[in-house]
Amino acid sequence: MIFKNLRDDIANVLRLDPAARSGLEVVLCYPGFHALLFHRVSHGLWQRGWLVLARFISTVGRSITGIEIHPGAKIGKRFFIDHGVGIVIGETAEIGDDVTLYQGVTLGGTSLLRGKRHPTLEDGVIVGAGAKVLGAFTVGRGARIGANAVVLNEVPAGVTMAGIPAKIVGERPKPEATPQFLPYGTPCDDSPDPIACQLSVLHAEVARLRGRLAAIEEERDRERLGSSVPGHFDQERRSANE
């Protein structure tokens, strides 16, 4: 089972990285693949109760690759680590199928409790370079975490998060229009700037209020004009009678 998953992992690297020319190159030259190999072995030992040996193999893998994956973390199929240096994946992290992480990503915990304290990434999630996902919550299926984002709360499926703290800046298009690859979890097209979006909303609200104020002032002027006209006529009538 482990080796079948590794074959899938190699094929996945070839599919997602245009720099990879062959399976042999992936096996010999890709630290992300090496880290995953160490983890498959250490996780198997961890599940069988060989905790110290599992941690030792995990530590050896970290020394060689610069990628730290706790042997207790659960990782699904076709997991792709691109570049990889500085990645940290905590003990209770759970990663689904077809997930991609870039260099400098942290899947960390915010609690000292021994229970679930690291995030769960559902299938198809991409986490961009330098992003931090901290806490025992779920990042929904197909979500994108932009480079250097800091995610502290639940992420709905299919959205794109960016910023510190991270906020929703867009949603994935319909499945038939969804691109197969999103570099670094960050939209590189004309994705909306959350601050610009908020300013646009404020500008629209100010324009609406200005229009409403102009209508109120116009109505008030009409009322003043209507009340002043009869008084003017009465004054003229009194002057004629005199």
PAMARPA-919647 format. One record per residue (C-alpha): x negated, y, z negated; chain; residue number from 1. Coordinates in pm, 1 decimal. Layout:
BEGIN
(pt (X Y Z) "A" NUM)
...
end
This chain:
BEGIN
(pt (0.0 0.0 0.0) "A" 1)
(pt (-283.0 240.0 -91.3) "A" 2)
(pt (-464.1 178.1 235.6) "A" 3)
(pt (-144.6 212.9 439.6) "A" 4)
(pt (-90.8 554.3 280.0) "A" 5)
(pt (-450.3 646.2 359.4) "A" 6)
(pt (-395.7 563.1 726.8) "A" 7)
(pt (-94.8 792.8 722.5) "A" 8)
(pt (-304.6 1060.4 550.3) "A" 9)
(pt (-571.7 1041.0 821.3) "A" 10)
(pt (-313.2 1063.1 1097.6) "A" 11)
(pt (-154.3 1359.4 920.6) "A" 12)
(pt (-485.0 1549.4 909.0) "A" 13)
(pt (-533.0 1488.4 1281.3) "A" 14)
(pt (-181.2 1618.8 1342.6) "A" 15)
(pt (-213.9 1935.1 1134.3) "A" 16)
(pt (-576.5 2038.2 1180.7) "A" 17)
(pt (-684.6 2116.7 1538.8) "A" 18)
(pt (-1047.8 2116.2 1419.8) "A" 19)
(pt (-1030.0 1741.6 1347.8) "A" 20)
(pt (-1141.9 1538.6 1649.7) "A" 21)
(pt (-1123.0 1180.9 1522.5) "A" 22)
(pt (-1025.7 962.3 1230.9) "A" 23)
(pt (-1394.0 893.9 1160.2) "A" 24)
(pt (-1459.1 1266.5 1129.8) "A" 25)
(pt (-1172.8 1295.4 877.9) "A" 26)
(pt (-1305.3 1005.2 670.5) "A" 27)
(pt (-1662.8 1136.2 664.0) "A" 28)
(pt (-1623.6 1514.1 659.1) "A" 29)
(pt (-1294.2 1618.5 495.9) "A" 30)
(pt (-1313.8 1684.3 118.1) "A" 31)
(pt (-934.4 1700.3 98.1) "A" 32)
(pt (-915.9 1343.0 222.6) "A" 33)
(pt (-1193.3 1238.4 -16.4) "A" 34)
(pt (-1007.7 1396.3 -311.0) "A" 35)
(pt (-692.3 1212.7 -211.7) "A" 36)
(pt (-883.8 883.9 -190.1) "A" 37)
(pt (-1022.2 932.2 -539.9) "A" 38)
(pt (-674.7 1018.0 -663.8) "A" 39)
(pt (-509.4 711.9 -510.9) "A" 40)
(pt (-756.5 493.4 -699.6) "A" 41)
(pt (-750.1 685.7 -1029.0) "A" 42)
(pt (-369.8 710.8 -1027.8) "A" 43)
(pt (-340.9 335.1 -981.9) "A" 44)
(pt (-566.4 283.3 -1283.4) "A" 45)
(pt (-372.2 543.6 -1482.1) "A" 46)
(pt (-45.2 360.5 -1420.2) "A" 47)
(pt (-204.6 36.9 -1544.7) "A" 48)
(pt (-319.4 196.7 -1869.1) "A" 49)
(pt (-689.0 236.2 -1784.2) "A" 50)
(pt (-678.1 599.4 -1887.4) "A" 51)
(pt (-1044.3 671.3 -1957.1) "A" 52)
(pt (-1164.8 497.6 -1640.5) "A" 53)
(pt (-900.3 684.1 -1441.7) "A" 54)
(pt (-1018.6 1016.2 -1584.5) "A" 55)
(pt (-1381.1 925.6 -1512.3) "A" 56)
(pt (-1310.9 846.9 -1147.0) "A" 57)
(pt (-1107.3 1167.7 -1122.8) "A" 58)
(pt (-1400.9 1363.4 -1267.0) "A" 59)
(pt (-1640.3 1207.7 -1015.6) "A" 60)
(pt (-1401.6 1308.0 -738.0) "A" 61)
(pt (-1387.3 1664.3 -867.8) "A" 62)
(pt (-1767.9 1685.9 -880.7) "A" 63)
(pt (-1796.7 1570.8 -519.6) "A" 64)
(pt (-1507.5 1763.2 -363.5) "A" 65)
(pt (-1447.1 2067.0 -584.4) "A" 66)
(pt (-1081.2 1959.5 -605.8) "A" 67)
(pt (-933.8 1864.5 -943.4) "A" 68)
(pt (-635.1 1629.6 -941.6) "A" 69)
(pt (-532.2 1475.7 -1272.9) "A" 70)
(pt (-481.3 1098.3 -1231.9) "A" 71)
(pt (-135.8 1131.1 -1389.5) "A" 72)
(pt (-9.6 1355.5 -1106.4) "A" 73)
(pt (233.3 1190.7 -863.9) "A" 74)
(pt (162.6 1251.0 -495.3) "A" 75)
(pt (374.9 1137.6 -202.2) "A" 76)
(pt (292.4 1041.6 153.9) "A" 77)
(pt (102.5 1246.6 412.6) "A" 78)
(pt (-33.0 1494.2 158.9) "A" 79)
(pt (-262.6 1741.1 334.6) "A" 80)
(pt (-529.5 1943.7 153.7) "A" 81)
(pt (-685.7 2195.7 391.8) "A" 82)
(pt (-1034.6 2322.1 293.5) "A" 83)
(pt (-945.6 2246.3 -66.9) "A" 84)
(pt (-1217.6 2398.0 -284.7) "A" 85)
(pt (-1078.6 2522.0 -616.0) "A" 86)
(pt (-747.8 2333.9 -606.0) "A" 87)
(pt (-617.2 2226.8 -948.7) "A" 88)
(pt (-323.5 1986.3 -987.9) "A" 89)
(pt (-205.5 1917.0 -1343.0) "A" 90)
(pt (-109.7 1593.3 -1511.3) "A" 91)
(pt (268.6 1612.9 -1479.5) "A" 92)
(pt (277.0 1770.6 -1134.4) "A" 93)
(pt (488.6 1586.9 -877.3) "A" 94)
(pt (434.8 1630.3 -504.8) "A" 95)
(pt (670.2 1497.2 -239.2) "A" 96)
(pt (601.1 1385.3 116.9) "A" 97)
(pt (446.3 1605.9 388.9) "A" 98)
(pt (322.4 1873.1 147.6) "A" 99)
(pt (28.7 2100.3 237.5) "A" 100)
(pt (-199.2 2285.0 -5.9) "A" 101)
(pt (-474.2 2528.9 85.6) "A" 102)
(pt (-786.5 2624.6 -106.1) "A" 103)
(pt (-760.7 2782.4 -449.0) "A" 104)
(pt (-408.4 2659.5 -526.0) "A" 105)
(pt (-317.0 2587.6 -887.5) "A" 106)
(pt (-22.6 2370.8 -990.6) "A" 107)
(pt (-49.3 2455.2 -1358.2) "A" 108)
(pt (137.8 2431.2 -1683.5) "A" 109)
(pt (246.7 2704.1 -1923.4) "A" 110)
(pt (308.7 2488.4 -2227.8) "A" 111)
(pt (98.5 2287.5 -2475.3) "A" 112)
(pt (367.8 2019.9 -2503.5) "A" 113)
(pt (281.3 1673.2 -2375.3) "A" 114)
(pt (601.0 1640.3 -2174.1) "A" 115)
(pt (675.2 1773.7 -1826.6) "A" 116)
(pt (488.2 2105.3 -1796.0) "A" 117)
(pt (373.6 2125.6 -1432.7) "A" 118)
(pt (573.3 2202.9 -1117.9) "A" 119)
(pt (747.7 1963.5 -882.0) "A" 120)
(pt (699.8 2027.4 -509.8) "A" 121)
(pt (964.8 1866.2 -293.6) "A" 122)
(pt (910.7 1736.5 61.3) "A" 123)
(pt (763.8 1967.5 323.1) "A" 124)
(pt (642.3 2245.3 92.7) "A" 125)
(pt (343.2 2458.0 200.8) "A" 126)
(pt (141.4 2648.3 -60.5) "A" 127)
(pt (-95.3 2914.0 75.4) "A" 128)
(pt (-452.5 2987.6 -27.9) "A" 129)
(pt (-500.1 3115.9 -381.3) "A" 130)
(pt (-135.8 3074.4 -484.4) "A" 131)
(pt (-49.8 2981.1 -843.3) "A" 132)
(pt (262.2 2779.7 -920.5) "A" 133)
(pt (293.9 2773.1 -1297.9) "A" 134)
(pt (556.3 2593.1 -1503.9) "A" 135)
(pt (784.5 2291.0 -1517.6) "A" 136)
(pt (1024.7 2387.1 -1238.7) "A" 137)
(pt (1100.1 2270.7 -884.7) "A" 138)
(pt (988.9 2422.7 -556.6) "A" 139)
(pt (1266.8 2325.0 -318.5) "A" 140)
(pt (1235.4 2121.4 -3.4) "A" 141)
(pt (1066.6 2304.2 284.5) "A" 142)
(pt (982.3 2616.4 81.4) "A" 143)
(pt (676.2 2827.8 166.3) "A" 144)
(pt (454.0 2993.9 -92.6) "A" 145)
(pt (246.1 3274.9 56.3) "A" 146)
(pt (-124.8 3327.1 -5.6) "A" 147)
(pt (-213.7 3458.0 -354.8) "A" 148)
(pt (149.3 3448.2 -472.2) "A" 149)
(pt (218.7 3376.9 -839.1) "A" 150)
(pt (532.5 3166.1 -876.6) "A" 151)
(pt (683.6 3147.4 -1224.6) "A" 152)
(pt (1042.5 3036.8 -1159.6) "A" 153)
(pt (1250.8 2790.0 -961.2) "A" 154)
(pt (1220.8 2822.6 -583.4) "A" 155)
(pt (1524.8 2743.4 -364.8) "A" 156)
(pt (1486.0 2510.6 -69.3) "A" 157)
(pt (1375.5 2661.4 260.7) "A" 158)
(pt (1273.0 3008.9 142.4) "A" 159)
(pt (942.8 3194.1 172.1) "A" 160)
(pt (795.3 3344.3 -145.6) "A" 161)
(pt (530.8 3615.5 -169.9) "A" 162)
(pt (392.9 3864.4 -419.6) "A" 163)
(pt (306.0 3884.8 -789.7) "A" 164)
(pt (536.4 3773.8 -937.6) "A" 165)
(pt (661.8 3598.2 -626.8) "A" 166)
(pt (993.0 3701.9 -472.1) "A" 167)
(pt (1190.9 3571.0 -176.9) "A" 168)
(pt (1087.7 3747.3 144.5) "A" 169)
(pt (1263.4 3529.6 400.7) "A" 170)
(pt (1431.3 3202.8 479.8) "A" 171)
(pt (1335.6 2931.5 720.9) "A" 172)
(pt (1515.6 2929.0 1054.1) "A" 173)
(pt (1752.9 2651.5 1151.2) "A" 174)
(pt (1588.3 2308.1 1181.8) "A" 175)
(pt (1586.7 2312.4 1561.1) "A" 176)
(pt (1398.8 2644.2 1558.0) "A" 177)
(pt (1162.4 2562.5 1270.9) "A" 178)
(pt (794.4 2568.9 1368.8) "A" 179)
(pt (597.3 2255.1 1291.1) "A" 180)
(pt (317.2 2450.4 1126.3) "A" 181)
(pt (300.7 2764.3 912.9) "A" 182)
(pt (-60.9 2868.3 841.5) "A" 183)
(pt (-143.4 2921.4 474.7) "A" 184)
(pt (225.8 2917.7 386.3) "A" 185)
(pt (242.7 3277.1 506.7) "A" 186)
(pt (458.5 3392.1 800.4) "A" 187)
(pt (229.8 3555.9 1054.1) "A" 188)
(pt (508.0 3710.4 1261.9) "A" 189)
(pt (706.8 4022.2 1175.1) "A" 190)
(pt (824.9 3890.2 839.9) "A" 191)
(pt (1010.6 4141.3 622.2) "A" 192)
(pt (818.8 4332.0 357.2) "A" 193)
(pt (1021.9 4306.2 32.8) "A" 194)
(pt (936.6 4664.8 -69.4) "A" 195)
(pt (1027.4 4794.3 275.9) "A" 196)
(pt (1355.8 4603.4 256.0) "A" 197)
(pt (1437.7 4761.6 -81.4) "A" 198)
(pt (1351.6 5109.1 49.2) "A" 199)
(pt (1575.8 5049.8 349.5) "A" 200)
(pt (1863.0 4957.6 118.6) "A" 201)
(pt (1800.9 5270.3 -90.3) "A" 202)
(pt (1793.0 5491.2 219.2) "A" 203)
(pt (2123.6 5347.2 336.6) "A" 204)
(pt (2278.1 5404.2 -6.2) "A" 205)
(pt (2153.4 5765.6 -17.6) "A" 206)
(pt (2299.3 5828.3 330.0) "A" 207)
(pt (2633.2 5682.7 218.4) "A" 208)
(pt (2638.8 5899.6 -95.4) "A" 209)
(pt (2550.1 6209.3 106.1) "A" 210)
(pt (2838.7 6140.0 341.9) "A" 211)
(pt (3074.9 6090.5 50.3) "A" 212)
(pt (2955.9 6413.6 -114.6) "A" 213)
(pt (3004.4 6606.9 209.9) "A" 214)
(pt (3360.8 6471.1 238.7) "A" 215)
(pt (3439.5 6571.0 -121.3) "A" 216)
(pt (3300.2 6922.2 -70.0) "A" 217)
(pt (3498.9 6961.7 252.5) "A" 218)
(pt (3818.1 6851.0 79.4) "A" 219)
(pt (3752.3 7091.4 -208.3) "A" 220)
(pt (3695.9 7380.5 34.7) "A" 221)
(pt (4023.3 7302.7 208.4) "A" 222)
(pt (4207.1 7305.3 -125.4) "A" 223)
(pt (4051.6 7639.2 -219.5) "A" 224)
(pt (4143.2 7789.2 117.4) "A" 225)
(pt (4501.0 7659.1 91.5) "A" 226)
(pt (4549.3 7802.1 -257.5) "A" 227)
(pt (4405.7 8141.4 -166.1) "A" 228)
(pt (4618.6 8203.8 150.8) "A" 229)
(pt (4963.6 8236.4 -22.2) "A" 230)
(pt (4823.6 8482.3 -273.1) "A" 231)
(pt (4685.7 8693.3 7.4) "A" 232)
(pt (5024.7 8702.4 185.6) "A" 233)
(pt (5205.3 8795.7 -137.8) "A" 234)
(pt (4967.0 9084.8 -191.2) "A" 235)
(pt (5026.9 9212.8 164.3) "A" 236)
(pt (5406.4 9181.7 118.3) "A" 237)
(pt (5396.6 9382.7 -206.5) "A" 238)
(pt (5189.9 9653.0 -37.1) "A" 239)
(pt (5447.3 9683.6 247.8) "A" 240)
(pt (5737.9 9715.8 5.1) "A" 241)
(pt (5566.7 9995.4 -180.3) "A" 242)
end
